[in-house]
Amino acid sequence: MNKRDAPFLAANIFSEKGEPASEFLPNTQPSKLFEAAEGIKIGVVGLSTKVTPQTATGFTDQLFPKYEFREYLPFVVEESRKLREQGANCIILLGHLGARCPSDLKHQNRTRKLEQHGCDEDELTKLIDELPEGTIDAVVAGHIHEIAHHYHRNIPVVCSKNAGTYFNVLYLKFEKHSHKLRQTFIEGPIPICERLFENTGSCDYLFPEQLKNAGKLVDWRFHGEPVIPSRRLDLEFDKWHTALEPFFTKLADNYVYLTRIRHQESELTNLFVDLIFDAAYSNDAVKVKPDFGLINTGTLRTTWLPGELFFKDIYAMIPFDNLLVTFKILGANL
């Protein structure tokens, strides 16, 4: 954290003693004021989801101190007030929290969509509903790993998909002299791929029955320019190529689409529970094959498409150092 040029923003994280994160985490502050072109000042307030202690292994394995992730509303209101007093012309809420909303993946060009419905129970939507009018002007969300590009209470909300496959552009239009925020637009979701299916406007994996109506693959141009790999980034990553060679060792061929399904059983979770069985059974300290296994679906972080599986794909799927635990329990207690 000390080596990052950009600060970490977290207004609702506190220590057990009640200290704000800015006092015990390096390079961390609750909010920050940025100055853009023409002297326009943009304030950003940071939040982290309240469920972090239940979802992050650093907390569940008691590797981290017992930080408190407090209710969002009072901190957003207070930090927004401070930023406005410092001259902020616009307040953006940057939150590791989100809302699962029905979303059309077709690319939209600078749109102001109608109010979004279908995600009223998610924590971000509830927070926006609770905020006094004018507290924030836009939201850049996260955590959920699902596309969001909609308006709620006239506030634009954008969120990208996991694995960086899509992004959104949030446009803020200001008065020339007063710098008052006049209008906002959302462009997106913008796919990061060289070619798209003509009828869907996306490059997501499609099942055979979906291909019939997807149309042909066409070259994708963003703002008139072709989407091509960045030569500058290629050169930057070339220095790591030798070190990464072992991760490109082929492990197997995969013939099915494997993805996690939140809150229910799936082929992917069953596969990894079977792997847990094998790992536990091969441990000399256990010696007995387990009767059942449990895995948190949040452990699995990506999707495996049909094709070759490499060592790197294992790390992409389970990047966390989770512990394998075995225990005995009476059937009556299950």
ABEGO torsion letter per residue (X at the ends): XAABABBBBBAABBBAAGBBAAAABBGBBABBBBBBBGGBBBBBBBBBBAAAAAABAAAAAGABBBBBBBBAAAAAAAAAAAAAAAGBABBBBBBBBBBBBBBBABBBBGBBBBBBBGAAABAAAAAAAABBBGABABBBBBGAGBBBBBBBGGBBBBBBBBGGABBBBBBBBBBAAAGBBABBBBBOBBBBBABBBAAAGBABBBBAAAAAAAEBBBBBBBGGBBBBBBAAAAAAAAAAAAAAAAAABBABBBABBBBBBBGBBBAAAAAAAAAAAAAAAABAAAGBBBABBBBBAAABABBBBBEBBBAAAAAAABABBBBBBBBBBBAAAX
